[in-house]
Amino acid sequence: MFSAERSSFEVSEWLVVFGSVRLLVVIVYRPTYSAEHPVTTSVFFHEFSVYLESSVMCNELLLICGDFNIHMDVPSDADTIRLKDLLNSMRLVQHVKRPTHIHGHI
């Protein structure tokens, strides 16, 4: 297990081994901008892209999950577009298609 905190997000990595299958599970939490956490999404996108550059090169299968506090179901939102572009550039796929939040967001 590995965990770390950047200025814009927290991350925990878990290596799951089942027989010959090796899966790297990455759990991310990005707090929303607030007086207690005055870090912009621009900082997050920079830090997260640097983090992803090393993570996508791993030898294991990769699963990234968590709470990014970006509404992926709002296609016109600038942060949604930016996150989708970042994931696409890293050849990553958003698999969640239904709301996972009490307020109905993905």
Residue frames as qw, qx, qy, qz and C-alpha x, y, z in Angstrom:
[[0.000, 0.889, 0.459, 0.000, 0.00, 0.00, 0.00],
 [0.382, 0.049, 0.018, 0.923, 1.11, 3.53, -0.81],
 [0.014, -0.873, -0.488, -0.003, -0.63, 6.74, 0.13],
 [0.396, -0.022, 0.021, 0.918, 0.25, 10.36, -0.45],
 [0.076, 0.851, 0.441, -0.276, -1.23, 13.80, -0.32],
 [0.387, 0.324, 0.248, 0.827, -0.72, 16.44, -2.96],
 [0.050, 0.146, 0.254, -0.955, -1.91, 19.99, -2.47],
 [0.494, 0.074, -0.234, -0.834, -5.00, 19.26, -4.58],
 [0.869, -0.071, -0.299, -0.387, -5.80, 15.59, -3.92],
 [0.507, -0.458, 0.706, -0.183, -5.10, 12.53, -1.81],
 [0.748, 0.318, -0.502, -0.296, -4.24, 9.15, -3.28],
 [0.623, -0.371, 0.667, -0.173, -3.95, 5.61, -1.99],
 [0.587, 0.407, -0.621, -0.321, -2.60, 2.72, -4.07],
 [0.736, -0.234, 0.580, -0.259, -3.34, -0.93, -3.41],
 [0.322, 0.374, -0.804, -0.333, -1.83, -3.89, -5.23],
 [0.818, -0.024, 0.374, -0.437, -4.33, -6.76, -5.45],
 [0.199, 0.393, -0.862, -0.252, -2.94, -10.13, -6.49],
 [0.818, 0.049, 0.397, -0.413, -5.17, -13.08, -7.33],
 [0.892, 0.194, 0.350, 0.209, -3.25, -15.95, -8.88],
 [0.579, 0.077, 0.303, 0.753, -1.44, -14.53, -11.88],
 [0.079, 0.809, 0.363, 0.456, -3.65, -11.41, -12.04],
 [0.407, -0.293, -0.283, 0.818, -2.13, -8.23, -10.63],
 [0.016, 0.804, 0.448, 0.390, -4.39, -5.19, -10.25],
 [0.286, -0.039, -0.287, 0.913, -3.27, -1.76, -9.09],
 [0.153, -0.791, -0.578, -0.130, -6.24, -0.05, -7.43],
 [0.260, 0.120, -0.142, 0.948, -5.82, 3.71, -7.08],
 [0.180, -0.769, -0.608, 0.073, -8.24, 5.60, -4.84],
 [0.263, 0.252, 0.026, 0.931, -8.36, 9.37, -5.32],
 [0.144, -0.799, -0.546, 0.207, -10.08, 12.08, -3.29],
 [0.269, 0.269, 0.087, 0.921, -10.13, 15.69, -4.46],
 [0.059, -0.602, -0.569, 0.558, -11.83, 18.08, -2.05],
 [0.255, 0.814, 0.402, 0.334, -13.88, 20.87, -3.57],
 [0.289, 0.384, -0.140, 0.866, -12.59, 24.44, -3.50],
 [0.460, -0.788, -0.401, -0.080, -13.40, 26.10, -0.17],
 [0.152, -0.903, 0.274, -0.294, -11.95, 28.44, 2.45],
 [0.750, -0.493, 0.441, -0.004, -10.41, 25.38, 4.14],
 [0.707, 0.004, 0.577, 0.408, -9.09, 24.02, 0.83],
 [0.301, 0.848, 0.003, -0.436, -8.35, 27.00, -1.48],
 [0.354, -0.295, 0.737, 0.494, -6.82, 24.92, -4.29],
 [0.545, 0.473, -0.130, -0.680, -8.09, 25.44, -7.83],
 [0.916, 0.231, 0.320, -0.074, -8.95, 22.74, -10.34],
 [0.532, 0.777, -0.330, 0.063, -6.05, 23.99, -12.48],
 [0.188, -0.622, 0.729, -0.217, -3.67, 22.88, -9.75],
 [0.789, -0.036, 0.566, -0.236, -5.48, 19.54, -9.57],
 [0.837, 0.539, 0.050, -0.078, -5.22, 18.94, -13.31],
 [0.311, 0.762, -0.550, 0.140, -1.50, 19.68, -13.27],
 [0.350, -0.468, 0.759, -0.286, -0.77, 17.48, -10.25],
 [0.827, 0.113, 0.481, -0.269, -3.07, 14.68, -11.38],
 [0.761, 0.624, -0.162, -0.076, -1.63, 14.57, -14.90],
 [0.132, 0.675, -0.700, 0.191, 1.90, 14.30, -13.46],
 [0.572, -0.236, 0.710, -0.335, 0.67, 11.49, -11.19],
 [0.867, 0.344, 0.245, -0.264, -1.04, 9.68, -14.07],
 [0.498, 0.720, -0.475, -0.084, 2.08, 9.81, -16.24],
 [0.020, -0.453, 0.869, -0.198, 3.80, 7.44, -13.82],
 [0.612, 0.010, 0.651, -0.449, 0.73, 5.34, -12.96],
 [0.812, 0.449, 0.030, -0.372, -0.34, 4.41, -16.48],
 [0.452, 0.610, -0.650, -0.033, 3.10, 2.94, -17.15],
 [0.534, -0.370, 0.698, -0.301, 2.67, 0.26, -14.47],
 [0.175, 0.187, -0.927, -0.274, 2.82, -3.42, -15.42],
 [0.164, 0.286, 0.878, -0.347, -0.41, -4.25, -13.59],
 [0.045, -0.642, -0.636, -0.426, -4.00, -3.78, -14.67],
 [0.120, 0.021, -0.279, 0.952, -5.07, -0.33, -13.48],
 [0.219, -0.700, -0.650, -0.199, -8.31, 0.70, -11.76],
 [0.132, 0.103, -0.252, 0.953, -8.72, 4.32, -10.66],
 [0.313, -0.664, -0.634, -0.243, -11.70, 5.19, -8.49],
 [0.319, -0.274, -0.432, 0.798, -12.70, 7.75, -5.92],
 [0.052, 0.876, 0.450, -0.163, -14.27, 11.16, -5.60],
 [0.474, 0.182, 0.198, 0.838, -12.96, 13.81, -7.98],
 [0.035, 0.685, 0.402, -0.606, -15.78, 16.27, -7.21],
 [0.142, 0.305, -0.461, -0.821, -16.23, 16.84, -10.93],
 [0.672, 0.324, 0.483, -0.459, -19.65, 16.09, -12.40],
 [0.228, -0.186, 0.804, 0.517, -18.89, 13.80, -15.33],
 [0.262, 0.533, 0.800, 0.086, -22.57, 13.83, -16.34],
 [0.144, 0.897, 0.168, -0.384, -22.49, 17.57, -17.16],
 [0.770, 0.257, 0.325, 0.486, -20.86, 17.49, -20.62],
 [0.273, 0.849, 0.110, 0.439, -20.72, 21.28, -21.01],
 [0.536, -0.834, 0.084, 0.105, -18.80, 21.84, -17.74],
 [0.351, 0.817, -0.449, 0.089, -15.23, 23.02, -18.37],
 [0.347, -0.535, 0.747, -0.188, -13.77, 20.75, -15.65],
 [0.846, 0.148, 0.483, -0.171, -15.67, 17.75, -17.03],
 [0.706, 0.701, -0.099, -0.004, -14.30, 18.42, -20.50],
 [0.099, 0.781, -0.597, 0.157, -10.79, 18.82, -19.14],
 [0.573, -0.335, 0.721, -0.198, -10.94, 15.60, -17.10],
 [0.870, 0.353, 0.324, -0.117, -12.37, 13.63, -20.03],
 [0.538, 0.790, -0.289, 0.053, -9.60, 14.99, -22.27],
 [0.175, -0.668, 0.700, -0.183, -6.95, 14.05, -19.69],
 [0.750, -0.084, 0.630, -0.180, -8.33, 10.51, -19.32],
 [0.813, 0.564, 0.127, -0.067, -8.53, 10.11, -23.11],
 [0.313, 0.829, -0.459, 0.071, -4.95, 11.34, -23.56],
 [0.276, -0.493, 0.801, -0.200, -3.80, 8.63, -21.13],
 [0.504, 0.053, -0.779, -0.370, -5.96, 5.99, -22.90],
 [0.069, 0.112, 0.836, -0.533, -8.11, 5.59, -19.78],
 [0.303, -0.368, -0.666, -0.574, -11.85, 4.90, -19.89],
 [0.367, -0.131, 0.428, -0.816, -14.67, 6.20, -17.67],
 [0.207, -0.136, -0.954, -0.169, -16.79, 3.12, -16.94],
 [0.076, 0.428, 0.692, -0.576, -19.39, 4.60, -14.59],
 [0.025, -0.293, -0.583, -0.758, -22.54, 5.48, -16.55],
 [0.404, -0.683, -0.550, -0.262, -25.17, 5.88, -13.82],
 [0.213, -0.786, 0.202, -0.544, -25.40, 8.33, -10.90],
 [0.691, -0.061, -0.617, 0.372, -23.35, 7.36, -7.88],
 [0.120, 0.106, -0.379, 0.912, -24.12, 10.39, -5.72],
 [0.049, 0.507, 0.755, -0.413, -27.13, 11.20, -3.54],
 [0.230, 0.650, 0.079, -0.720, -27.74, 14.29, -5.70],
 [0.783, 0.516, 0.319, -0.135, -27.73, 12.22, -8.88],
 [0.283, 0.845, -0.410, -0.196, -24.31, 13.04, -10.32],
 [0.962, 0.139, -0.072, 0.221, -21.65, 10.79, -11.82]]
